[in-house]
Amino acid sequence: MIALSLAEIATVVGGQTYDIPDPQVRVTGPVVRDSREVEPGSLFAAFAGERVDGHDYAADVVAQGAVAVLVTRPVGVPAIVVDDVTAALGALARHVVARLGATLVALTGSAGKTSTKDLIAQVLRSKAPTVFTPGSLNNEIGLPLTALSATDETQFLVLEMGARGIGHIRYLTDLTPPKVGLVLNVGTAHIGEFGGREQIAQAKGELVEALPADGTAILNADDPLVKAMASRTKAKVLFFGEAAEADIRAENVRLTENGQPSFSLHTPSGCSEVTLRLYGEHHVSNALAAAAVAHDLGMSVEEIALALSEAGTLSRWRMEVTERPDGVTIVNDAYNANPESMRAALRALVAMGKGHRTWAVLGQMAELGDDALAEHDAVGRLAVRLNVSKLVAVGGREASWLRLGAYNEGSWGEESVHVSDAQAAIDLLRSELRPGDVVLVKASRSVGLESVAQALLDDVQAGADAR
């Protein structure tokens, strides 16, 4: 964070100082909420959760070098006491962002936010110092913490914004007003909470409504609900996509033999070839979105193409591809799932597995409301249509719908199976995998299917250690 005194921070957040010998002492390290991340000069934000109360760690973090703690009650160490730690973090982020000279880029969408954010960050940091959201910390706590990690040297601040209702993105843009706003898509993620795709579009469009007249709205020309958001902003509009009218578009899209996308990138300033290190054709749209941001911020098409071709995966459990020594390939995409990302992952699996057996180890897609049965059934049917070799549906009712969809589509018998939990899936795979197989593991985060992928990788390490 840019250096601020405790007295200034207290004024900004509307807090009272307690047990602080010198209010002019400055916070020079990061603002953190995890005691394990404390560094000398840090400010520790204490949150009271269901199982752990950060206030209980106040003495420990100060002993580790934290300058003070941000709390809701005095704790016997240097502290700034506020009514609401979340609101205080937001106010501090708003203050810091206003003092930065950085260009703020914000993005949202129903699917692909984190992968696209990682691409944008890697492209922009090839040009100048860039700070970006770690993982998918895109809510009212994670976003301020990311903004507060920027320094005077930061030129680009890339923030992922999530929403679970109308007004959420408006709140985030009030904290960190963007100059460039990107909307990827309007899908069915969290549709059970929103009530419909039109409501999701209303919420996502709050981002472009927040842009200034001299800003830029970057919109997906291939998604009608996103394209229509052009009427909701006073900013300049750039379209990306495969549509002919897109300002930033892809032509001649194809997949390498490993399932990695390659395409011709067309921008208003020229054309260049791109081959991504990521897996799956769905990353073409993500790459175009990143290219549109970079183009708007002054990068040449050659610089953009080179940076995209060198970019990798920064966030865990998102199409992480690992080939075991025995030739089995594990694709860990278990961080989250919705119908759009599930379909994209299945297509990527099939592209990667040409000539080999493919396994789709799938679990529940959460928060689909009344659409849950139809969407799980449709994914199971798609697995059959794509000729996935084996479907392993893991979990309870939703998993049974996945398996039933596959069975009804292709009268699958041994090709699809429903197992009760992750351990049952691990046992099945251990007994049946053979060299050359490609295994996709994907479900909503709450299912915890990353344990399946990890167990299959640990088996190889255990075997090597035994030898």
Sine and cosine of phi, psi and omega as CSV:
sin_phi,cos_phi,sin_psi,cos_psi,sin_omega,cos_omega
0.00,0.00,0.47,-0.89,0.16,-0.99
-0.89,0.47,0.60,-0.80,-0.12,-0.99
-0.92,0.38,0.79,-0.62,0.05,-1.00
-0.70,-0.71,0.58,-0.81,0.06,-1.00
-0.97,0.23,0.38,-0.93,0.04,-1.00
-0.89,0.45,-0.56,0.83,0.03,-1.00
-0.90,0.43,-0.67,0.75,0.01,-1.00
-0.92,0.39,-0.66,0.75,0.01,-1.00
-0.88,0.47,-0.68,0.73,-0.01,-1.00
-0.87,0.48,-0.64,0.77,0.04,-1.00
-0.91,0.42,-0.70,0.72,-0.04,-1.00
-0.88,0.47,-0.67,0.75,-0.10,-0.99
-1.00,-0.06,-0.01,1.00,0.00,-1.00
0.93,0.37,0.60,0.80,-0.05,-1.00
-0.95,-0.31,0.15,-0.99,0.07,-1.00
-0.94,-0.35,0.65,-0.76,0.02,-1.00
-1.00,0.01,0.62,-0.78,0.04,-1.00
-0.70,-0.72,0.68,-0.73,0.12,-0.99
0.84,0.54,0.56,0.83,0.02,-1.00
-0.94,-0.34,0.95,-0.30,-0.03,-1.00
-0.89,0.46,-0.63,0.78,-0.05,-1.00
-0.74,-0.68,0.98,-0.20,-0.03,-1.00
-0.90,0.44,-0.22,0.97,0.00,-1.00
-1.00,0.05,-0.06,1.00,0.12,-0.99
-0.86,0.52,0.68,-0.74,-0.12,-0.99
-0.97,-0.24,0.56,-0.83,0.19,-0.98
-0.99,0.13,0.88,-0.47,-0.03,-1.00
-0.89,-0.45,-0.15,0.99,0.00,-1.00
-0.97,-0.25,-0.22,-0.98,-0.03,-1.00
-0.97,0.24,0.38,-0.93,0.19,-0.98
-1.00,-0.03,0.83,-0.56,-0.11,-0.99
-0.74,-0.67,0.37,-0.93,0.09,-1.00
-0.90,-0.43,-0.13,0.99,0.00,-1.00
-0.95,-0.32,0.84,-0.54,-0.06,-1.00
-0.87,0.49,-0.40,0.92,0.00,-1.00
-0.97,0.26,-0.22,0.98,-0.03,-1.00
-0.98,-0.18,0.09,1.00,-0.05,-1.00
-0.93,0.38,0.69,-0.73,0.09,-1.00
-0.80,-0.61,0.29,-0.96,0.10,-1.00
-0.83,0.56,0.76,-0.65,-0.01,-1.00
1.00,-0.04,0.03,1.00,-0.07,-1.00
-0.97,0.26,0.31,-0.95,0.27,-0.96
-0.90,-0.43,0.82,-0.58,-0.05,-1.00
-0.98,-0.20,0.84,-0.55,0.04,-1.00
-1.00,-0.09,0.87,-0.49,-0.08,-1.00
-0.99,-0.11,0.86,-0.52,0.06,-1.00
-0.91,-0.41,0.63,-0.77,0.05,-1.00
-0.99,-0.12,0.95,-0.30,0.00,-1.00
-0.99,-0.13,-0.09,-1.00,-0.02,-1.00
-0.93,0.37,-0.55,0.83,-0.08,-1.00
-0.92,-0.38,-0.52,0.86,-0.09,-1.00
-0.78,-0.63,0.68,-0.73,0.07,-1.00
-0.92,-0.38,0.90,-0.44,-0.03,-1.00
-0.86,0.51,-0.42,0.91,0.02,-1.00
-0.87,0.50,-0.49,0.87,-0.02,-1.00
-0.93,0.36,-0.26,0.96,-0.04,-1.00
-0.98,-0.20,0.10,1.00,-0.11,-0.99
-0.84,0.54,-0.76,0.66,-0.02,-1.00
-0.89,0.45,-0.63,0.77,-0.02,-1.00
-0.90,0.44,-0.70,0.71,-0.07,-1.00
-0.94,0.34,-0.56,0.83,0.07,-1.00
-0.92,0.40,-0.63,0.78,0.06,-1.00
-0.89,0.45,-0.49,0.87,0.02,-1.00
-0.99,0.15,-0.12,0.99,0.06,-1.00
0.85,-0.52,-0.04,1.00,0.06,-1.00
-0.89,0.46,0.66,-0.75,0.00,-1.00
-0.95,0.31,-0.61,0.79,-0.03,-1.00
-0.27,-0.96,0.08,-1.00,0.05,-1.00
-0.83,-0.55,0.52,-0.85,0.07,-1.00
-0.97,-0.24,0.92,-0.40,-0.23,-0.97
-0.64,-0.77,0.10,-1.00,0.05,-1.00
-0.96,-0.28,0.04,1.00,0.06,-1.00
-0.39,-0.92,0.44,-0.90,0.06,-1.00
-0.87,0.49,0.62,-0.79,-0.07,-1.00
-0.76,-0.65,0.19,0.98,0.09,-1.00
1.00,0.08,0.07,1.00,0.08,-1.00
-0.74,-0.68,0.21,-0.98,-0.01,-1.00
-0.79,0.61,0.83,-0.56,-0.14,-0.99
-0.53,-0.85,0.50,-0.87,0.23,-0.97
-0.93,-0.37,0.89,-0.45,-0.11,-0.99
-0.99,-0.17,0.79,-0.61,-0.03,-1.00
-0.76,-0.65,0.24,-0.97,0.05,-1.00
-0.96,0.28,-0.58,0.82,-0.12,-0.99
-0.59,-0.81,0.91,-0.40,-0.06,-1.00
-0.92,0.39,-0.62,0.79,0.01,-1.00
-0.88,0.48,-0.74,0.68,0.01,-1.00
-0.90,0.44,-0.60,0.80,0.02,-1.00
-0.91,0.41,-0.67,0.74,0.06,-1.00
-0.86,0.51,-0.68,0.73,0.02,-1.00
-0.88,0.48,-0.69,0.72,0.00,-1.00
-0.90,0.43,-0.64,0.77,0.01,-1.00
-0.92,0.39,-0.65,0.76,0.04,-1.00
-0.89,0.46,-0.69,0.73,0.02,-1.00
-0.85,0.52,-0.67,0.74,-0.01,-1.00
-0.91,0.42,-0.72,0.70,-0.04,-1.00
-0.92,0.40,-0.70,0.72,-0.01,-1.00
-0.87,0.48,-0.61,0.79,0.01,-1.00
-0.90,0.44,-0.45,0.90,-0.01,-1.00
-1.00,0.01,-0.28,0.96,-0.02,-1.00
-0.97,0.26,0.45,-0.89,0.15,-0.99
-0.99,-0.11,0.18,0.98,-0.10,-0.99
-0.97,0.22,0.47,-0.88,0.17,-0.99
-1.00,0.07,0.81,-0.58,-0.06,-1.00
-0.99,-0.13,0.84,-0.54,0.04,-1.00
-0.93,-0.37,0.82,-0.57,0.03,-1.00
-0.87,-0.50,0.58,-0.82,0.03,-1.00
-0.64,-0.77,0.48,-0.88,0.07,-1.00
-0.53,-0.85,0.09,-1.00,-0.03,-1.00
0.38,-0.92,0.24,-0.97,-0.02,-1.00
-0.99,0.17,-0.45,0.89,-0.04,-1.00
-0.53,-0.85,0.56,-0.83,0.10,-0.99
1.00,0.07,0.12,0.99,-0.05,-1.00
-0.85,0.52,-0.78,0.63,-0.12,-0.99
-0.93,0.37,-0.67,0.74,0.03,-1.00
-0.89,0.46,-0.65,0.76,0.00,-1.00
-0.93,0.36,-0.67,0.74,0.05,-1.00
-0.84,0.54,-0.67,0.75,0.03,-1.00
-0.90,0.44,-0.63,0.78,0.05,-1.00
-0.90,0.43,-0.73,0.68,0.01,-1.00
-0.84,0.54,-0.72,0.69,-0.04,-1.00
-0.87,0.49,-0.68,0.73,-0.03,-1.00
-0.93,0.36,-0.59,0.81,0.04,-1.00
-0.93,0.36,-0.74,0.68,-0.06,-1.00
-0.93,0.36,-0.57,0.82,-0.02,-1.00
-0.96,0.29,-0.20,0.98,0.15,-0.99
-0.96,0.29,-0.23,0.97,-0.01,-1.00
-0.97,-0.26,-0.64,0.77,-0.11,-0.99
-0.30,-0.95,0.28,-0.96,0.01,-1.00
-0.84,0.55,0.78,-0.63,-0.13,-0.99
-0.73,-0.69,0.72,-0.69,0.12,-0.99
-0.92,-0.40,0.66,-0.75,-0.07,-1.00
-0.55,-0.83,0.32,-0.95,-0.01,-1.00
-0.85,0.52,0.83,-0.56,0.10,-0.99
-0.97,0.22,0.72,-0.70,-0.01,-1.00
0.85,0.53,-0.78,-0.63,0.03,-1.00
-0.81,-0.58,0.69,0.72,0.02,-1.00
-0.98,0.18,0.97,0.23,-0.23,-0.97
-0.91,-0.42,0.35,0.94,-0.06,-1.00
-0.95,-0.31,-0.26,-0.96,-0.12,-0.99
-0.94,0.35,-0.16,0.99,0.11,-0.99
-0.97,-0.25,-0.77,0.64,-0.05,-1.00
-0.89,0.46,-0.64,0.77,-0.03,-1.00
-0.90,0.44,-0.76,0.65,0.06,-1.00
-0.87,0.50,-0.62,0.78,0.01,-1.00
-0.88,0.48,-0.64,0.76,0.05,-1.00
-0.91,0.42,-0.74,0.67,-0.01,-1.00
-0.86,0.52,-0.61,0.79,-0.03,-1.00
-0.95,0.30,-0.24,0.97,0.04,-1.00
-0.99,0.12,-0.10,0.99,0.06,-1.00
-0.95,0.31,0.47,-0.88,0.01,-1.00
-0.82,-0.58,-0.01,-1.00,0.02,-1.00
-0.88,0.47,-0.40,0.92,-0.02,-1.00
-0.99,0.12,-0.25,0.97,-0.06,-1.00
-0.91,0.41,0.79,-0.61,0.05,-1.00
-0.97,-0.26,-0.49,0.87,0.03,-1.00
-0.78,-0.62,0.75,-0.66,0.06,-1.00
-0.87,-0.50,0.92,-0.40,-0.10,-1.00
-0.95,-0.31,0.89,-0.46,-0.12,-0.99
-0.84,-0.54,0.82,-0.57,0.12,-0.99
-1.00,0.10,0.71,-0.70,-0.02,-1.00
-0.85,-0.52,0.85,-0.53,0.05,-1.00
-0.97,-0.23,0.30,-0.96,0.01,-1.00
-0.53,-0.85,0.65,-0.76,0.12,-0.99
-0.84,-0.54,0.25,0.97,0.03,-1.00
0.02,-1.00,0.21,-0.98,0.06,-1.00
-0.88,0.47,0.70,-0.71,0.04,-1.00
1.00,-0.10,-0.28,0.96,-0.04,-1.00
-0.91,0.41,-0.73,0.68,-0.02,-1.00
-0.94,0.35,-0.58,0.82,0.06,-1.00
-0.85,0.52,-0.66,0.75,0.03,-1.00
-0.88,0.47,-0.71,0.70,-0.02,-1.00
-0.91,0.41,-0.63,0.78,0.01,-1.00
-0.95,0.32,-0.42,0.91,0.12,-0.99
-0.92,0.40,-0.58,0.82,0.02,-1.00
-0.96,0.28,-0.67,0.74,-0.10,-1.00
-0.72,-0.69,0.99,0.13,-0.08,-1.00
-0.90,0.44,0.87,-0.50,-0.06,-1.00
-0.99,0.13,0.45,-0.89,0.16,-0.99
-1.00,-0.10,-0.56,0.83,0.04,-1.00
-0.86,-0.51,0.78,-0.63,0.00,-1.00
-0.82,-0.57,0.78,-0.62,-0.07,-1.00
-0.87,-0.49,0.78,-0.62,0.12,-0.99
-0.89,-0.45,0.87,-0.50,-0.10,-0.99
-0.99,0.16,-0.77,0.63,-0.13,-0.99
-0.19,-0.98,0.26,-0.97,0.14,-0.99
-0.84,-0.55,0.95,-0.30,-0.04,-1.00
-0.89,-0.45,-0.58,-0.82,-0.08,-1.00
-0.91,-0.41,0.11,0.99,0.07,-1.00
-0.87,0.49,0.75,-0.66,0.00,-1.00
0.90,0.43,0.35,0.94,-0.05,-1.00
-0.88,0.47,-0.46,0.89,0.04,-1.00
-0.90,0.43,-0.50,0.87,0.01,-1.00
-0.99,0.10,-0.60,0.80,-0.05,-1.00
-0.99,0.16,-0.60,0.80,-0.01,-1.00
0.98,-0.20,-0.17,0.99,0.02,-1.00
0.25,-0.97,0.27,-0.96,-0.04,-1.00
-0.92,0.39,-0.53,0.85,0.03,-1.00
-0.90,0.44,-0.62,0.79,0.04,-1.00
-0.93,0.36,-0.60,0.80,0.06,-1.00
-0.89,0.45,-0.69,0.73,0.03,-1.00
-0.88,0.48,-0.63,0.77,0.04,-1.00
-0.86,0.50,-0.69,0.72,-0.03,-1.00
-0.93,0.36,-0.72,0.69,-0.03,-1.00
-0.90,0.44,-0.57,0.82,-0.04,-1.00
-0.94,0.35,-0.20,0.98,0.08,-1.00
-0.86,0.50,-0.42,0.91,0.02,-1.00
-0.90,0.43,-0.74,0.67,-0.04,-1.00
-0.96,0.29,-0.43,0.90,0.07,-1.00
-0.91,0.40,-0.43,0.90,-0.04,-1.00
-1.00,0.10,-0.13,0.99,-0.09,-1.00
-0.97,0.25,0.57,-0.82,0.05,-1.00
-0.97,0.23,0.22,-0.97,-0.01,-1.00
-0.88,0.47,-0.48,0.88,0.02,-1.00
-1.00,-0.08,0.24,0.97,0.05,-1.00
-1.00,-0.06,-0.13,-0.99,-0.02,-1.00
-0.69,-0.72,0.78,-0.63,0.13,-0.99
-0.99,-0.15,0.82,-0.57,-0.01,-1.00
-0.93,-0.36,0.89,-0.46,-0.19,-0.98
-0.81,-0.59,0.52,-0.85,-0.02,-1.00
-0.99,0.17,0.93,-0.37,-0.02,-1.00
-0.94,0.34,-0.27,0.96,-0.04,-1.00
-1.00,-0.01,-0.08,1.00,0.00,-1.00
-0.90,-0.44,0.95,-0.32,-0.08,-1.00
-0.83,0.56,-0.61,0.79,-0.01,-1.00
-0.93,0.36,-0.54,0.84,0.06,-1.00
-0.98,0.22,-0.69,0.72,0.00,-1.00
-0.83,0.55,-0.60,0.80,-0.02,-1.00
-0.93,0.37,-0.26,0.96,0.00,-1.00
-0.94,0.35,-0.17,0.98,0.04,-1.00
-0.84,0.54,-0.49,0.87,-0.02,-1.00
-0.98,0.19,-0.11,0.99,-0.08,-1.00
-0.98,-0.21,0.16,0.99,-0.04,-1.00
-0.73,-0.68,0.50,-0.87,0.10,-0.99
-0.99,-0.10,-0.02,1.00,-0.01,-1.00
-0.99,0.15,0.25,-0.97,0.17,-0.99
-0.89,0.46,0.53,-0.85,-0.03,-1.00
-0.89,-0.46,0.76,-0.65,0.16,-0.99
-0.88,-0.48,0.73,-0.69,0.05,-1.00
-0.97,-0.24,0.63,-0.78,0.12,-0.99
-0.83,-0.56,0.37,-0.93,0.04,-1.00
0.56,-0.83,-0.17,-0.98,0.04,-1.00
-0.99,-0.13,-0.09,1.00,0.05,-1.00
-0.91,0.42,0.55,-0.84,-0.07,-1.00
-0.87,0.49,-0.50,0.86,-0.06,-1.00
-1.00,0.10,-0.03,1.00,-0.01,-1.00
-0.93,0.38,0.67,-0.74,0.05,-1.00
-0.94,0.35,-0.61,0.79,0.06,-1.00
-0.89,-0.45,0.91,-0.41,-0.13,-0.99
-0.65,-0.76,0.27,-0.96,0.04,-1.00
-0.93,-0.38,0.67,-0.74,0.12,-0.99
-0.77,-0.63,0.40,-0.92,0.03,-1.00
0.82,0.57,0.76,0.65,0.02,-1.00
-0.96,0.29,0.76,-0.65,0.05,-1.00
-0.52,-0.86,0.23,-0.97,0.02,-1.00
-0.92,-0.39,0.65,-0.76,0.11,-0.99
-0.94,0.35,0.13,-0.99,0.00,-1.00
-0.90,0.44,-0.31,0.95,0.04,-1.00
-1.00,-0.04,0.00,1.00,0.01,-1.00
1.00,0.05,0.31,0.95,0.02,-1.00
-0.99,-0.13,0.71,-0.70,-0.10,-1.00
-0.96,0.27,0.59,-0.81,0.10,-1.00
-0.71,-0.70,0.63,-0.78,-0.05,-1.00
-0.28,-0.96,0.23,-0.97,0.11,-0.99
-1.00,-0.07,0.85,-0.52,0.00,-1.00
-1.00,-0.03,0.87,-0.50,0.01,-1.00
-0.93,-0.36,0.79,-0.62,0.07,-1.00
-0.76,-0.65,0.20,-0.98,0.05,-1.00
-0.87,0.48,-0.29,0.96,-0.01,-1.00
-0.98,-0.21,0.04,1.00,0.05,-1.00
0.58,-0.82,-0.20,-0.98,-0.11,-0.99
-0.71,-0.71,0.58,-0.82,0.06,-1.00
-0.44,-0.90,0.37,-0.93,-0.04,-1.00
-1.00,0.00,0.62,-0.79,0.00,-1.00
-0.76,-0.65,0.72,-0.69,0.22,-0.98
-0.79,-0.61,0.90,-0.44,-0.08,-1.00
-0.99,0.17,0.47,-0.88,0.13,-0.99
-1.00,0.06,-0.13,0.99,0.02,-1.00
-0.99,0.12,0.22,-0.98,-0.09,-1.00
-0.91,-0.41,0.74,-0.67,0.08,-1.00
0.95,-0.32,0.67,-0.74,-0.05,-1.00
-0.91,0.41,-0.39,0.92,-0.01,-1.00
-0.89,0.46,-0.34,0.94,0.01,-1.00
-0.96,0.27,-0.20,0.98,0.08,-1.00
-0.88,0.47,-0.72,0.69,0.02,-1.00
-0.88,0.47,-0.66,0.75,0.03,-1.00
-0.88,0.48,-0.68,0.74,0.00,-1.00
-0.91,0.41,-0.62,0.79,0.04,-1.00
-0.90,0.44,-0.63,0.77,0.05,-1.00
-0.88,0.47,-0.70,0.71,0.03,-1.00
-0.90,0.44,-0.64,0.77,0.02,-1.00
-0.90,0.45,-0.62,0.79,0.01,-1.00
-0.90,0.44,-0.67,0.74,0.06,-1.00
-0.88,0.48,-0.75,0.66,-0.03,-1.00
-0.90,0.44,-0.65,0.76,0.04,-1.00
-0.87,0.49,-0.71,0.70,-0.02,-1.00
-0.89,0.45,-0.48,0.88,-0.03,-1.00
-1.00,-0.07,0.22,0.98,0.21,-0.98
0.99,-0.16,0.14,0.99,0.02,-1.00
-0.99,0.12,0.54,-0.84,0.03,-1.00
-0.98,0.22,0.32,-0.95,-0.01,-1.00
-0.90,0.44,-0.55,0.83,0.03,-1.00
-0.92,0.38,-0.66,0.75,0.04,-1.00
-0.90,0.43,-0.66,0.75,-0.01,-1.00
-0.91,0.42,-0.73,0.68,-0.04,-1.00
-0.88,0.48,-0.67,0.74,0.00,-1.00
-0.90,0.43,-0.71,0.70,-0.02,-1.00
-0.91,0.42,-0.65,0.76,0.04,-1.00
-0.90,0.44,-0.65,0.76,-0.04,-1.00
-0.94,0.35,-0.36,0.93,0.00,-1.00
-0.99,-0.13,-0.17,0.99,-0.09,-1.00
-0.96,0.30,0.59,-0.81,0.02,-1.00
-0.84,-0.54,-0.28,-0.96,0.03,-1.00
-1.00,-0.01,0.83,-0.56,0.00,-1.00
-0.98,-0.20,-0.47,0.88,-0.09,-1.00
-0.97,-0.25,0.62,-0.78,-0.12,-0.99
-0.94,0.35,0.48,-0.88,0.19,-0.98
0.89,0.45,0.53,0.85,0.09,-1.00
-0.83,-0.56,1.00,-0.09,-0.06,-1.00
0.77,0.64,0.69,0.72,0.11,-0.99
-0.97,0.26,0.88,-0.48,-0.08,-1.00
-0.95,-0.32,0.84,-0.54,0.02,-1.00
-0.74,-0.68,0.81,-0.59,0.07,-1.00
-0.99,-0.15,0.84,-0.54,0.03,-1.00
-0.96,0.28,0.36,-0.93,0.03,-1.00
-0.85,0.53,-0.42,0.91,-0.01,-1.00
-1.00,0.07,0.06,1.00,0.07,-1.00
1.00,-0.07,-0.08,1.00,0.08,-1.00
-0.98,0.20,0.75,-0.66,0.01,-1.00
-0.96,-0.27,0.79,-0.61,0.00,-1.00
-0.95,-0.30,0.82,-0.58,0.05,-1.00
-0.93,-0.37,0.97,-0.24,-0.05,-1.00
-1.00,-0.07,0.98,-0.20,0.05,-1.00
-0.86,-0.52,0.65,0.76,-0.20,-0.98
-1.00,-0.02,0.15,0.99,-0.06,-1.00
-0.92,0.38,-0.65,0.76,-0.01,-1.00
-0.29,-0.96,0.15,-0.99,-0.01,-1.00
-0.37,-0.93,0.62,-0.79,0.19,-0.98
-0.58,-0.81,0.15,-0.99,-0.08,-1.00
-0.83,0.56,-0.64,0.77,-0.03,-1.00
-0.92,0.39,-0.73,0.69,-0.02,-1.00
-0.94,0.33,-0.50,0.87,0.04,-1.00
-0.92,0.40,-0.69,0.72,0.03,-1.00
-0.89,0.45,-0.68,0.74,0.00,-1.00
-0.89,0.46,-0.66,0.75,-0.02,-1.00
-0.92,0.40,-0.63,0.78,0.04,-1.00
-0.89,0.45,-0.66,0.75,0.02,-1.00
-0.91,0.41,-0.61,0.79,0.05,-1.00
-0.91,0.42,-0.65,0.76,0.03,-1.00
-0.84,0.54,-0.73,0.68,-0.03,-1.00
-0.91,0.42,-0.63,0.77,0.02,-1.00
-0.91,0.41,-0.62,0.78,0.00,-1.00
-0.96,0.29,-0.46,0.89,-0.15,-0.99
-0.99,-0.16,0.29,0.96,-0.02,-1.00
-0.81,0.58,0.82,-0.58,0.00,-1.00
1.00,0.09,0.01,1.00,-0.02,-1.00
-0.76,-0.65,0.28,-0.96,0.10,-0.99
-0.95,0.31,0.66,-0.75,0.02,-1.00
-0.88,-0.48,0.67,-0.74,0.00,-1.00
-0.87,-0.49,0.79,-0.61,0.13,-0.99
-0.95,-0.32,0.96,-0.29,0.03,-1.00
-0.98,-0.18,0.98,-0.20,-0.21,-0.98
-0.85,-0.53,0.52,-0.85,0.06,-1.00
-0.75,-0.66,-0.23,-0.97,-0.11,-0.99
-0.86,0.51,0.63,-0.77,0.27,-0.96
-0.98,-0.18,0.91,-0.40,-0.14,-0.99
-0.99,0.11,0.26,-0.96,0.17,-0.98
0.89,0.46,0.62,0.79,0.03,-1.00
-0.98,-0.17,-0.05,1.00,0.06,-1.00
0.85,0.52,-0.71,-0.71,-0.05,-1.00
-0.93,0.37,-0.24,0.97,-0.01,-1.00
-1.00,0.04,-0.02,1.00,-0.15,-0.99
-0.86,0.51,-0.75,0.66,-0.04,-1.00
-0.87,0.48,-0.76,0.65,-0.05,-1.00
-0.89,0.45,-0.64,0.77,-0.05,-1.00
-0.95,0.31,-0.64,0.77,0.05,-1.00
-0.92,0.39,-0.66,0.75,0.06,-1.00
-0.85,0.52,-0.67,0.74,-0.04,-1.00
-0.92,0.40,-0.61,0.79,0.03,-1.00
-0.92,0.40,-0.68,0.74,0.06,-1.00
-0.87,0.50,-0.66,0.75,0.04,-1.00
-0.91,0.42,-0.63,0.77,0.00,-1.00
-0.89,0.45,-0.61,0.79,0.03,-1.00
-0.84,0.54,-0.62,0.78,0.03,-1.00
-0.93,0.36,-0.73,0.69,-0.04,-1.00
-0.89,0.46,-0.52,0.86,0.00,-1.00
-1.00,0.08,-0.03,1.00,-0.01,-1.00
0.91,0.42,0.58,0.81,0.19,-0.98
-0.88,0.47,0.70,-0.71,-0.12,-0.99
-0.93,0.36,-0.70,0.71,-0.08,-1.00
-0.66,-0.76,0.72,-0.70,0.12,-0.99
-0.92,-0.39,0.81,-0.58,0.11,-0.99
-0.90,-0.44,0.95,-0.30,0.00,-1.00
-1.00,-0.05,0.83,-0.55,-0.17,-0.99
-0.91,-0.41,0.82,-0.57,0.09,-1.00
0.82,-0.57,-0.46,-0.89,-0.11,-0.99
-0.99,-0.13,-0.81,-0.58,-0.15,-0.99
-0.86,0.51,-0.73,0.68,-0.04,-1.00
-0.89,0.45,-0.62,0.78,0.05,-1.00
-0.90,0.44,-0.60,0.80,0.03,-1.00
-0.91,0.42,-0.54,0.84,0.05,-1.00
-0.93,0.37,-0.60,0.80,0.08,-1.00
-0.86,0.52,-0.76,0.65,-0.05,-1.00
-0.92,0.40,-0.63,0.78,0.00,-1.00
-0.91,0.41,-0.63,0.77,0.05,-1.00
-0.86,0.50,-0.70,0.72,0.02,-1.00
-0.90,0.44,-0.68,0.73,-0.02,-1.00
-0.90,0.44,-0.69,0.73,-0.04,-1.00
-0.94,0.33,-0.49,0.87,0.00,-1.00
-0.96,0.27,-0.65,0.76,-0.11,-0.99
-0.76,-0.65,0.19,0.98,-0.08,-1.00
0.79,0.62,0.64,0.77,0.00,-1.00
-0.90,0.43,0.66,-0.75,0.11,-0.99
-0.93,-0.38,-1.00,0.02,0.00,-1.00
-0.94,0.35,-0.30,0.96,-0.04,-1.00
-0.96,0.29,-0.28,0.96,0.03,-1.00
-0.71,-0.70,0.57,-0.82,-0.02,-1.00
-0.54,-0.84,0.55,-0.83,0.07,-1.00
-0.94,-0.35,0.85,-0.53,0.03,-1.00
-0.88,-0.48,0.36,-0.93,-0.19,-0.98
-0.97,0.22,-0.57,0.82,-0.11,-0.99
-0.39,-0.92,-0.01,-1.00,-0.07,-1.00
-0.88,0.48,-0.64,0.76,-0.02,-1.00
-0.90,0.43,-0.62,0.79,0.06,-1.00
-0.90,0.44,-0.62,0.79,0.05,-1.00
-0.91,0.42,-0.67,0.74,0.02,-1.00
-0.87,0.49,-0.72,0.69,-0.01,-1.00
-0.87,0.49,-0.68,0.73,0.00,-1.00
-0.89,0.45,-0.74,0.67,-0.04,-1.00
-0.91,0.42,-0.65,0.76,0.02,-1.00
-0.86,0.52,-0.57,0.82,-0.05,-1.00
-0.99,0.13,-0.36,0.93,-0.16,-0.99
-0.88,-0.48,-0.26,0.97,-0.02,-1.00
-0.92,0.39,0.56,-0.83,0.07,-1.00
-0.65,-0.76,0.33,-0.94,-0.06,-1.00
-0.79,0.61,0.68,-0.73,0.00,-1.00
0.99,-0.12,-0.30,0.96,0.00,-1.00
-0.91,0.42,0.53,-0.85,0.09,-1.00
-0.87,-0.49,0.80,-0.59,-0.12,-0.99
-0.87,-0.49,0.87,-0.49,0.13,-0.99
-0.99,-0.14,0.74,-0.67,0.06,-1.00
-0.86,-0.51,0.87,-0.50,-0.08,-1.00
-0.44,-0.90,0.67,-0.74,0.08,-1.00
-0.14,-0.99,0.11,-0.99,0.13,-0.99
-0.91,0.42,0.43,-0.90,-0.12,-0.99
-0.83,0.55,-0.59,0.81,-0.07,-1.00
-0.90,0.44,-0.35,0.94,-0.03,-1.00
-0.97,0.24,-0.52,0.86,0.04,-1.00
0.96,0.29,0.55,0.84,-0.04,-1.00
-0.96,0.29,-0.11,0.99,0.09,-1.00
-0.86,0.51,-0.39,0.92,0.03,-1.00
-0.91,0.42,-0.50,0.87,0.05,-1.00
-0.92,0.39,-0.76,0.65,0.02,-1.00
-0.87,0.50,-0.69,0.72,-0.04,-1.00
-0.91,0.42,-0.64,0.77,0.01,-1.00
-0.89,0.46,-0.65,0.76,0.00,-1.00
-0.92,0.39,-0.52,0.85,0.07,-1.00
-0.98,0.20,-0.59,0.81,0.02,-1.00
-0.91,0.42,-0.52,0.85,0.02,-1.00
-0.84,0.55,-0.66,0.75,-0.02,-1.00
-0.92,0.39,-0.68,0.73,0.01,-1.00
-0.90,0.43,-0.65,0.76,0.02,-1.00
-0.89,0.46,-0.64,0.77,0.03,-1.00
-0.90,0.43,-0.63,0.77,0.01,-1.00
-0.92,0.38,-0.65,0.76,0.01,-1.00
-0.91,0.42,-0.59,0.81,-0.01,-1.00
-0.91,0.41,-0.53,0.85,0.01,-1.00
-0.97,0.25,0.00,0.00,0.00,0.00
